[in-house]
Amino acid sequence: MVLTLGVAAAVSTLFGSGIAAADASPEEGKYCATRLAKGKPGEASRVVARECADTKEAAKLDVAAAESTWLGDVYEHEWGQGDYEMYFGDSGPCDKEGYRVDWIRTGMQNKTSSFLGWSWCNDVTLFNNSHLNDSAGTFRMINAGQPSVMVDFLPSFNDLASSIKFQRNPND
């Protein structure tokens, strides 16, 4: 999966100050890939690039740079089916601080039914509100001692996710 990022100028123009919200980028297509730069402790991760397309392969081409790490996915339907968004990180695998997505893209807002965490993102929390606000409820899955976590179906939290946090279990 060695891919190069050839849209630096477009990203610079698209995101301007670099403080872009996740929903400020293109969302045409069923499949999206988003590359994140880790924020300061307690702050949201910055969206570096996002690409959406009608095929899974095209969505990854310009976003998944060779030096980025696949963090995880959110899926529209159970068992990893339907539309989805893949997340990649510029700062390596998950650590205890993790990557924070303040706003899942509009096409996936309140549509997430399953998710996957990779690269030691084995502690994943979905939030019903944007900006990781837990006042309307959360769903958390921890897979201690394992480099990944998967939830095939969210029975009590189906179609409620608006933001997400990928991190490494503090006990690992």
N, CA, C and O of each residue as an XYZ file, in Angstrom:
688
protein
N       0.836     -1.178      0.000
C       0.000      0.000      0.000
C       0.883      1.243      0.000
O       0.714      2.142      0.824
N       1.811      1.278     -0.923
C       2.658      2.452     -1.029
C       2.002      3.407     -2.008
O       1.987      3.175     -3.217
N       1.483      4.439     -1.484
C       0.802      5.447     -2.279
C       1.432      6.796     -1.991
O       1.937      7.032     -0.894
N       1.404      7.662     -2.959
C       1.993      8.981     -2.743
C       0.913     10.041     -2.711
O      -0.158      9.888     -3.298
N       1.215     11.101     -2.022
C       0.279     12.218     -1.923
C       0.702     13.271     -2.925
O       1.758     13.886     -2.781
N      -0.126     13.482     -3.950
C       0.216     14.435     -4.982
C      -0.690     15.640     -5.007
O      -0.818     16.289     -6.044
N      -1.318     15.954     -3.906
C      -2.259     17.060     -3.893
C      -1.911     18.098     -2.842
O      -2.809     18.740     -2.297
N      -0.635     18.279     -2.543
C      -0.236     19.201     -1.478
C      -0.747     20.618     -1.735
O      -1.229     21.279     -0.815
N      -0.645     21.077     -2.958
C      -1.112     22.426     -3.265
C      -2.625     22.539     -3.102
O      -3.128     23.531     -2.575
N      -3.337     21.528     -3.553
C      -4.795     21.547     -3.424
C      -5.203     21.501     -1.957
O      -6.130     22.199     -1.547
N      -4.524     20.692     -1.174
C      -4.838     20.597      0.252
C      -4.567     21.929      0.930
O      -5.359     22.386      1.753
N      -3.439     22.555      0.580
C      -3.094     23.845      1.165
C      -4.169     24.881      0.845
O      -4.572     25.655      1.712
N      -4.627     24.888     -0.395
C      -5.666     25.822     -0.795
C      -6.993     25.484     -0.130
O      -7.694     26.368      0.362
N      -7.332     24.192     -0.120
C      -8.612     23.760      0.418
C      -8.735     24.032      1.905
O      -9.790     24.458      2.376
N      -7.656     23.788      2.654
C      -7.737     23.895      4.098
C      -7.177     25.196      4.654
O      -7.291     25.447      5.854
N      -6.586     26.016      3.824
C      -6.137     27.341      4.236
C      -5.314     27.335      5.496
O      -4.146     26.948      5.461
N      -5.882     27.752      6.608
C      -5.164     27.898      7.866
C      -4.789     26.564      8.483
O      -4.009     26.530      9.434
N      -5.322     25.462      7.969
C      -5.017     24.170      8.541
C      -5.901     23.821      9.727
O      -5.653     22.813     10.388
N      -6.913     24.607     10.018
C      -7.802     24.342     11.135
C      -9.161     23.932     10.569
O     -10.207     24.366     11.052
N      -9.126     23.101      9.552
C     -10.356     22.728      8.871
C     -11.155     21.732      9.691
O     -10.592     20.832     10.314
N     -12.455     21.896      9.686
C     -13.334     20.898     10.296
C     -13.452     19.727      9.338
O     -13.295     19.893      8.129
N     -13.723     18.565      9.861
C     -13.795     17.374      9.031
C     -14.881     17.478      7.977
O     -14.764     16.836      6.933
N     -15.922     18.248      8.198
C     -16.989     18.337      7.224
C     -16.776     19.455      6.212
O     -17.676     19.741      5.422
N     -15.617     20.089      6.213
C     -15.353     21.198      5.304
C     -14.744     20.745      3.987
O     -14.481     21.578      3.120
N     -14.513     19.455      3.813
C     -13.862     18.958      2.618
C     -14.845     18.206      1.729
O     -15.977     17.936      2.129
N     -14.395     17.866      0.504
C     -15.288     17.219     -0.454
C     -15.875     15.920      0.083
O     -15.205     15.160      0.782
N     -17.151     15.678     -0.259
C     -17.806     14.470      0.206
C     -18.578     13.776     -0.903
O     -19.599     13.142     -0.639
N     -18.118     13.882     -2.116
C     -18.786     13.207     -3.210
C     -18.337     11.762     -3.241
O     -17.140     11.483     -3.312
N     -19.274     10.854     -3.188
C     -18.961      9.439     -3.265
C     -19.333      8.703     -1.990
O     -19.550      9.310     -0.940
N     -19.403      7.390     -2.103
C     -19.823      6.537     -1.001
C     -18.693      6.192     -0.047
O     -18.934      5.912      1.127
N     -17.466      6.210     -0.540
C     -16.321      5.780      0.250
C     -15.365      6.952      0.438
O     -15.021      7.637     -0.525
N     -14.937      7.182      1.671
C     -14.040      8.301      1.944
C     -12.826      7.833      2.729
O     -12.895      6.886      3.512
N     -11.723      8.514      2.503
C     -10.503      8.310      3.281
C     -10.093      9.675      3.817
O     -10.066     10.661      3.080
N      -9.776      9.722      5.103
C      -9.388     10.964      5.758
C      -8.049     10.759      6.441
O      -7.859      9.793      7.180
N      -7.118     11.679      6.187
C      -5.806     11.628      6.844
C      -5.772     12.706      7.913
O      -6.127     13.858      7.662
N      -5.340     12.319      9.112
C      -5.337     13.203     10.272
C      -3.930     13.474     10.768
O      -3.061     12.604     10.710
N      -3.712     14.685     11.254
C      -2.503     15.026     12.000
C      -2.914     15.097     13.452
O      -3.951     15.673     13.780
N      -2.122     14.527     14.313
C      -2.476     14.479     15.723
C      -2.507     15.880     16.316
O      -1.623     16.695     16.052
N      -3.519     16.151     17.111
C      -3.630     17.428     17.795
C      -2.854     17.410     19.102
O      -2.327     16.372     19.503
N      -2.784     18.538     19.753
C      -2.183     18.605     21.083
C      -3.053     17.810     22.039
O      -4.229     17.592     21.747
N      -2.517     17.365     23.175
C      -3.330     16.589     24.125
C      -4.659     17.280     24.431
O      -4.699     18.453     24.801
N      -5.741     16.524     24.269
C      -7.073     17.042     24.536
C      -7.710     17.789     23.380
O      -8.880     18.163     23.467
N      -6.969     18.020     22.288
C      -7.506     18.747     21.133
C      -7.812     17.792     19.991
O      -7.276     16.685     19.934
N      -8.671     18.225     19.090
C      -9.033     17.425     17.926
C      -7.850     17.262     16.985
O      -6.970     18.119     16.907
N      -7.849     16.154     16.283
C      -6.866     15.939     15.231
C      -7.240     16.803     14.038
O      -8.419     16.969     13.726
N      -6.238     17.347     13.380
C      -6.465     18.207     12.221
C      -6.609     17.352     10.973
O      -5.828     16.424     10.763
N      -7.604     17.656     10.141
C      -7.793     16.968      8.870
C      -6.754     17.501      7.886
O      -6.741     18.689      7.566
N      -5.889     16.614      7.412
C      -4.854     16.980      6.455
C      -5.377     16.825      5.030
O      -5.106     17.654      4.162
N      -6.127     15.752      4.806
C      -6.668     15.491      3.469
C      -7.889     14.594      3.591
O      -8.006     13.797      4.522
N      -8.786     14.738      2.640
C      -9.940     13.843      2.548
C     -10.244     13.651      1.077
O     -10.188     14.587      0.279
N     -10.566     12.422      0.740
C     -10.949     12.090     -0.627
C     -12.137     11.150     -0.565
O     -12.099     10.147      0.147
N     -13.191     11.463     -1.304
C     -14.350     10.595     -1.392
C     -14.554     10.206     -2.844
O     -14.303     11.001     -3.750
N     -15.006      8.990     -3.063
C     -15.192      8.491     -4.420
C     -16.268      7.413     -4.409
O     -16.767      7.015     -3.356
N     -16.609      6.952     -5.605
C     -17.607      5.895     -5.729
C     -16.993      4.507     -5.677
O     -17.715      3.510     -5.642
N     -15.660      4.431     -5.673
C     -14.991      3.133     -5.516
C     -14.041      3.207     -4.329
O     -13.500      4.270     -4.026
N     -13.841      2.088     -3.663
C     -12.982      2.046     -2.486
C     -11.540      2.413     -2.832
O     -10.884      3.135     -2.081
N     -11.054      1.925     -3.947
C      -9.667      2.167     -4.340
C      -9.408      3.642     -4.619
O      -8.388      4.182     -4.189
N     -10.310      4.295     -5.327
C     -10.129      5.709     -5.672
C     -10.150      6.589     -4.435
O      -9.450      7.601     -4.397
N     -10.917      6.243     -3.440
C     -11.004      7.059     -2.224
C      -9.685      7.083     -1.471
O      -9.398      8.059     -0.778
N      -8.880      6.046     -1.584
C      -7.628      5.971     -0.842
C      -6.444      6.587     -1.578
O      -5.457      6.942     -0.934
N      -6.502      6.725     -2.873
C      -5.322      7.056     -3.662
C      -4.583      8.302     -3.217
O      -3.370      8.251     -3.013
N      -5.265      9.401     -3.063
C      -4.589     10.656     -2.760
C      -4.437     10.928     -1.271
O      -3.791     11.906     -0.895
N      -5.001     10.112     -0.434
C      -5.003     10.389      0.997
C      -4.020      9.519      1.760
O      -3.278     10.019      2.606
N      -4.004      8.250      1.478
C      -3.172      7.314      2.229
C      -1.726      7.390      1.758
O      -1.298      6.599      0.917
N      -0.994      8.321      2.290
C       0.420      8.471      1.938
C       1.214      7.305      2.510
O       0.789      6.676      3.479
N       2.350      7.020      1.922
C       3.174      5.895      2.364
C       3.549      6.013      3.834
O       3.683      4.999      4.519
N       3.719      7.223      4.324
C       4.137      7.416      5.714
C       2.971      7.500      6.700
O       3.194      7.693      7.896
N       1.740      7.361      6.226
C       0.604      7.412      7.139
C       0.260      6.004      7.637
O       0.667      5.004      7.047
N      -0.492      5.953      8.728
C      -0.869      4.692      9.368
C      -2.376      4.546      9.341
O      -3.098      5.487      9.670
N      -2.857      3.380      8.954
C      -4.291      3.121      8.930
C      -4.767      2.982     10.365
O      -4.318      2.089     11.083
N      -5.677      3.863     10.794
C      -6.171      3.899     12.173
C      -7.453      3.101     12.360
O      -7.591      2.365     13.337
N      -8.388      3.242     11.431
C      -9.659      2.542     11.573
C     -10.695      3.044     10.600
O     -10.443      3.944      9.798
N     -11.878      2.439     10.688
C     -12.973      2.754      9.777
C     -14.283      2.845     10.548
O     -14.433      2.241     11.611
N     -15.225      3.604     10.006
C     -16.616      3.549     10.452
C     -17.448      3.150      9.233
O     -17.212      3.625      8.123
N     -18.427      2.267      9.461
C     -19.237      1.706      8.383
C     -20.716      2.031      8.576
O     -21.205      2.126      9.701
N     -21.405      2.195      7.470
C     -22.830      2.517      7.487
C     -23.676      1.354      8.015
O     -24.664      1.572      8.716
N     -23.292      0.137      7.683
C     -24.091     -1.030      8.060
C     -23.273     -1.985      8.924
O     -22.055     -1.851      9.044
N     -23.962     -2.942      9.515
C     -23.260     -3.928     10.319
C     -22.319     -4.767      9.450
O     -22.443     -4.817      8.226
N     -21.373     -5.422     10.130
C     -20.382     -6.295      9.500
C     -19.534     -5.571      8.454
O     -19.104     -6.185      7.478
N     -19.291     -4.290      8.646
C     -18.408     -3.549      7.745
C     -18.951     -3.357      6.342
O     -18.178     -3.336      5.385
N     -20.236     -3.218      6.198
C     -20.869     -3.083      4.883
C     -21.349     -1.648      4.654
O     -21.425     -0.846      5.585
N     -21.670     -1.344      3.401
C     -22.227     -0.043      3.040
C     -21.155      1.034      2.898
O     -19.966      0.730      2.804
N     -21.583      2.284      2.885
C     -20.669      3.417      2.790
C     -19.736      3.394      3.997
O     -20.082      2.858      5.050
N     -18.555      3.978      3.833
C     -17.647      4.016      4.971
C     -16.669      5.158      4.864
O     -16.543      5.808      3.826
N     -15.982      5.386      5.963
C     -14.881      6.336      5.999
C     -13.692      5.659      6.667
O     -13.803      5.109      7.763
N     -12.549      5.710      5.982
C     -11.299      5.175      6.511
C     -10.515      6.339      7.101
O     -10.521      7.437      6.546
N      -9.845      6.107      8.218
C      -9.018      7.144      8.843
C      -7.563      6.701      8.859
O      -7.246      5.565      9.214
N      -6.676      7.627      8.465
C      -5.237      7.413      8.477
C      -4.603      8.495      9.341
O      -5.122      9.608      9.426
N      -3.484      8.175      9.981
C      -2.814      9.135     10.842
C      -1.403      9.431     10.380
O      -0.678      8.536      9.944
N      -1.015     10.700     10.479
C       0.337     11.130     10.110
C       1.357     10.897     11.212
O       2.560     10.979     10.962
N       0.903     10.607     12.425
C       1.819     10.517     13.564
C       1.969      9.089     14.069
O       2.170      8.869     15.263
N       1.874      8.140     13.183
C       2.081      6.748     13.552
C       0.866      6.110     14.183
O      -0.224      6.683     14.167
N       1.052      4.909     14.748
C      -0.068      4.184     15.340
C      -0.635      4.909     16.547
O      -0.057      5.881     17.032
N      -1.761      4.431     17.021
C      -2.399      5.051     18.186
C      -1.510      4.934     19.419
O      -0.807      3.943     19.616
N      -1.565      5.967     20.230
C      -0.943      5.941     21.548
C      -2.047      6.257     22.550
O      -3.225      6.265     22.191
N      -1.686      6.512     23.774
C      -2.695      6.736     24.812
C      -3.496      8.019     24.602
O      -4.635      8.113     25.058
N      -2.915      9.010     23.916
C      -3.640     10.242     23.609
C      -4.554     10.039     22.404
O      -5.676     10.545     22.388
N      -4.092      9.317     21.413
C      -4.899      8.939     20.261
C      -5.197     10.040     19.268
O      -4.604     11.118     19.300
N      -6.121      9.742     18.394
C      -6.607     10.654     17.359
C      -8.062     10.946     17.652
O      -8.826     10.047     18.001
N      -8.449     12.214     17.508
C      -9.804     12.647     17.840
C     -10.461     13.259     16.615
O      -9.931     14.195     16.014
N     -11.612     12.728     16.252
C     -12.372     13.227     15.106
C     -13.598     13.942     15.660
O     -14.536     13.307     16.141
N     -13.578     15.269     15.587
C     -14.653     16.081     16.150
C     -15.989     15.931     15.426
O     -17.048     16.138     16.017
N     -15.934     15.572     14.157
C     -17.154     15.547     13.368
C     -16.992     14.527     12.255
O     -16.244     14.762     11.306
N     -17.686     13.391     12.358
C     -17.678     12.412     11.277
C     -18.345     13.072     10.075
O     -19.323     13.800     10.240
N     -17.839     12.831      8.883
C     -18.372     13.512      7.691
C     -19.880     13.398      7.595
O     -20.476     12.441      8.090
N     -20.485     14.370      6.962
C     -21.935     14.479      6.864
C     -22.578     13.198      6.340
O     -23.621     12.780      6.843
N     -21.968     12.575      5.337
C     -22.531     11.357      4.762
C     -22.598     10.190      5.723
O     -23.337      9.236      5.480
N     -21.841     10.243      6.813
C     -21.836      9.171      7.807
C     -22.445      9.611      9.137
O     -22.547      8.805     10.062
N     -22.848     10.871      9.247
C     -23.455     11.371     10.485
C     -24.656     10.525     10.867
O     -25.575     10.339     10.069
N     -24.644     10.022     12.068
C     -25.753      9.227     12.594
C     -26.146      8.077     11.674
O     -27.324      7.743     11.548
N     -25.144      7.477     11.034
C     -25.375      6.326     10.162
C     -24.434      5.169     10.489
O     -24.505      4.124      9.842
N     -23.570      5.328     11.461
C     -22.578      4.295     11.753
C     -23.215      3.110     12.476
O     -23.883      3.266     13.498
N     -22.986      1.910     11.909
C     -23.522      0.681     12.497
C     -22.429     -0.297     12.909
O     -22.700     -1.227     13.670
N     -21.197     -0.112     12.425
C     -20.075     -0.950     12.829
C     -18.794     -0.150     12.651
O     -18.765      0.836     11.915
N     -17.728     -0.583     13.335
C     -16.446      0.117     13.205
C     -15.293     -0.826     13.463
O     -15.457     -1.932     13.979
N     -14.120     -0.350     13.087
C     -12.898     -1.124     13.198
C     -11.769     -0.195     13.605
O     -11.677      0.919     13.089
N     -10.913     -0.622     14.510
C      -9.722      0.136     14.880
C      -8.490     -0.711     14.614
O      -8.459     -1.884     14.987
N      -7.469     -0.139     13.974
C      -6.217     -0.826     13.635
C      -5.050     -0.125     14.305
O      -5.229      0.914     14.940
N      -3.874     -0.677     14.171
C      -2.615     -0.026     14.555
C      -2.617      0.419     16.019
O      -2.295      1.565     16.335
N      -2.979     -0.490     16.886
C      -3.080     -0.249     18.327
C      -4.143      0.771     18.686
O      -4.113      1.342     19.776
N      -5.079      1.006     17.784
C      -6.272      1.792     18.124
C      -7.279      0.791     18.692
O      -8.319      0.525     18.088
N      -6.954      0.248     19.854
C      -7.752     -0.828     20.443
C      -8.701     -0.332     21.538
O      -9.263     -1.128     22.291
N      -8.871      0.976     21.617
C      -9.790      1.610     22.564
C     -10.509      2.698     21.779
O      -9.968      3.787     21.590
N     -11.723      2.410     21.322
C     -12.461      3.303     20.425
C     -13.739      3.758     21.113
O     -14.494      2.949     21.653
N     -13.966      5.066     21.083
C     -15.191      5.626     21.667
C     -15.941      6.415     20.602
O     -15.373      7.292     19.951
N     -17.213      6.098     20.431
C     -18.109      6.857     19.562
C     -18.941      7.785     20.442
O     -19.382      7.399     21.524
N     -19.148      9.003     19.969
C     -19.916     10.007     20.713
C     -21.157     10.378     19.927
O     -21.097     10.539     18.708
N     -22.289     10.516     20.616
C     -23.529     10.893     19.969
C     -23.492     12.345     19.500
O     -24.130     12.677     18.501
N     -22.770     13.209     20.187
C     -22.635     14.617     19.801
C     -21.309     14.845     19.079
O     -20.399     14.018     19.148
N     -21.216     15.969     18.391
C     -19.947     16.353     17.766
C     -18.978     16.835     18.841
O     -19.364     17.034     19.993
N     -17.738     17.019     18.461
C     -16.678     17.539     19.322
C     -16.458     16.693     20.574
O     -16.097     17.215     21.628
N     -16.679     15.371     20.447
C     -16.430     14.420     21.533
C     -17.182     14.791     22.806
O     -16.717     14.531     23.916
N     -18.332     15.391     22.632
C     -19.169     15.779     23.763
C     -19.969     14.552     24.197
O     -20.760     14.015     23.422
N     -19.762     14.112     25.436
C     -20.399     12.880     25.892
C     -21.763     13.081     26.557
O     -22.307     12.132     27.121
N     -22.324     14.278     26.505
C     -23.576     14.559     27.213
C     -24.782     13.804     26.655
O     -25.766     13.621     27.370
N     -24.731     13.361     25.397
C     -25.861     12.624     24.816
C     -25.570     11.138     24.696
O     -26.343     10.403     24.081
N     -24.473     10.690     25.271
C     -24.161      9.267     25.278
C     -22.952      8.896     24.446
O     -22.568      9.604     23.516
N     -22.363      7.765     24.806
C     -21.181      7.240     24.109
C     -21.285      5.722     24.005
O     -22.077      5.085     24.700
N     -20.468      5.163     23.122
C     -20.268      3.725     23.045
C     -18.769      3.502     23.003
O     -18.083      4.064     22.148
N     -18.249      2.689     23.915
C     -16.813      2.465     23.984
C     -16.530      0.974     23.902
O     -17.211      0.159     24.525
N     -15.507      0.634     23.117
C     -15.070     -0.753     23.005
C     -13.569     -0.808     23.218
O     -12.814     -0.093     22.558
N     -13.136     -1.657     24.142
C     -11.716     -1.836     24.432
C     -11.358     -3.291     24.171
O     -12.059     -4.199     24.618
N     -10.276     -3.511     23.453
C      -9.766     -4.850     23.188
C      -8.344     -4.912     23.745
O      -7.372     -4.899     22.990
N      -8.236     -4.978     25.054
C      -6.939     -4.925     25.737
C      -5.991     -6.011     25.242
O      -6.382     -7.158     25.029
N      -4.740     -5.615     25.067
C      -3.704     -6.549     24.668
C      -3.676     -6.902     23.197
O      -2.799     -7.652     22.766
N      -4.603     -6.390     22.416
C      -4.681     -6.684     20.982
C      -4.471     -5.406     20.175
O      -4.861     -4.330     20.626
N      -3.863     -5.500     18.990
C      -3.603     -4.303     18.182
C      -4.808     -3.783     17.414
O      -4.697     -2.790     16.696
N      -5.962     -4.437     17.550
C      -7.140     -3.989     16.806
C      -8.394     -4.231     17.632
O      -8.371     -4.929     18.646
N      -9.481     -3.640     17.175
C     -10.793     -3.854     17.792
C     -11.838     -3.738     16.690
O     -11.714     -2.904     15.793
N     -12.874     -4.583     16.759
C     -13.941     -4.504     15.767
C     -15.276     -4.694     16.459
O     -15.422     -5.559     17.322
N     -16.243     -3.885     16.076
C     -17.620     -4.058     16.527
C     -18.453     -4.247     15.267
O     -18.538     -3.358     14.420
N     -19.072     -5.432     15.159
C     -19.829     -5.790     13.958
C     -21.204     -5.140     13.904
O     -21.765     -4.956     12.824
N     -21.744     -4.796     15.058
C     -23.066     -4.180     15.093
C     -23.217     -3.424     16.408
O     -22.801     -3.910     17.459
N     -23.805     -2.253     16.348
C     -24.009     -1.410     17.524
C     -25.474     -1.454     17.935
O     -26.227     -0.549     17.574
N     -25.906     -2.461     18.670
C     -27.340     -2.575     18.964
C     -27.913     -1.393     19.735
O     -29.009     -0.935     19.413
N     -27.216     -0.892     20.729
C     -27.759      0.214     21.521
C     -27.283      1.585     21.052
O     -27.756      2.608     21.547
N     -26.352      1.612     20.101
C     -25.800      2.890     19.652
C     -25.839      2.988     18.121
O     -25.132      3.805     17.530
N     -26.655      2.164     17.493
C     -26.733      2.138     16.038
C     -27.218      3.483     15.498
O     -28.199      4.041     15.990
N     -26.527      3.994     14.488
C     -26.896      5.241     13.803
C     -26.916      6.457     14.715
O     -27.739      7.354     14.532
N     -26.016      6.498     15.699
C     -25.976      7.635     16.619
C     -24.646      8.380     16.646
O     -24.565      9.439     17.269
N     -23.613      7.878     16.004
C     -22.280      8.478     16.131
C     -22.121      9.771     15.337
O     -22.487      9.852     14.164
N     -21.563     10.782     16.012
C     -21.239     12.060     15.373
C     -19.760     12.388     15.468
O     -19.251     13.152     14.649
N     -19.056     11.829     16.448
C     -17.612     12.027     16.572
C     -17.007     10.741     17.131
O     -17.716      9.875     17.643
N     -15.678     10.636     17.023
C     -15.020      9.382     17.392
C     -13.613      9.649     17.916
O     -12.948     10.598     17.500
N     -13.178      8.802     18.825
C     -11.812      8.877     19.335
C     -11.177      7.496     19.224
O     -11.690      6.512     19.756
N     -10.037      7.447     18.512
C      -9.230      6.241     18.399
C      -8.037      6.412     19.320
O      -7.309      7.398     19.200
N      -7.817      5.482     20.234
C      -6.637      5.575     21.092
C      -6.162      4.171     21.465
O      -6.853      3.179     21.233
N      -4.969      4.116     22.046
C      -4.450      2.863     22.548
C      -4.896      2.711     23.997
O      -4.865      3.672     24.766
N      -5.311      1.509     24.363
C      -5.728      1.240     25.726
C      -4.615      1.651     26.676
O      -3.476      1.218     26.502
N      -4.910      2.472     27.671
C      -3.869      2.939     28.601
C      -3.144      1.819     29.335
O      -2.039      2.024     29.837
N      -3.750      0.641     29.403
C      -3.118     -0.489     30.109
C      -2.198     -1.316     29.222
O      -1.548     -2.238     29.715
N      -2.125     -1.015     27.935
C      -1.252     -1.757     27.019
C       0.095     -1.093     26.867
O       0.949     -1.589     26.131
